[in-house]
């Protein structure tokens, strides 16, 4: 069964040796996962965006236990009981809203990857004191396939699939591309990455929202 975009994103952010999210993904992971959930709903033709708002195009449940509660929330937000003064809500609003609940979504995604036989769950201790869960890799086939697919898009002039354009756009906005490409390759491919990330209107919308959030986070985070 093909992986969803949130599942692919978590695999890209996972440090295979430690079974934890890579340090580089720390501040980015929550909002990037939120963007990936919205992107997956868009790929299934359930939501769409225009310059001012993100809205439900088809409220029919997808049958996916991660996606459907989010779809219901977006639909209810624009439903008969919604406050007119609060409308419209755009991509940034939903990325920030869902991003605040990112730990719950990450736990669900990790559980799915364990069920797929890709990861295993281990209980450990952080700094020998705090309990934590780690997710070592059982099979790296899926992760290698995602990286190979995205690398192929970046170093090929063909028009990419919308899924790949969206995922590359999210990774670019969240600063995750160094987890896929070397510094030299990244610099060489930057014009193509920008082109691919901007091909889809939704990719631009979600990518801009994620990037703007990170810029504000950096601005208000004190330097230690």
Secondary structure, 3 states (H helix, E strand, C coil): CCCCHHHHHHHHHECCCCCCECHHHCCCHHHHHHHHHHHHHHHCCCEEECCCCEEECCCCCCCCCCHHHHHHHHHHHCCCCCCHHHCCCCHHHHHHHHHCCHHHHHHHHHHHHHHCCCECCEEEEECCCEEEEECCECCCHHHHHHHHHHHHHHCCCCCCCHHHHHHHHHHHHCCCHHHCCCHHHHHHHHHHHHHHHCCCHHHHHHHHHHHHHHHHHHHHCCCC
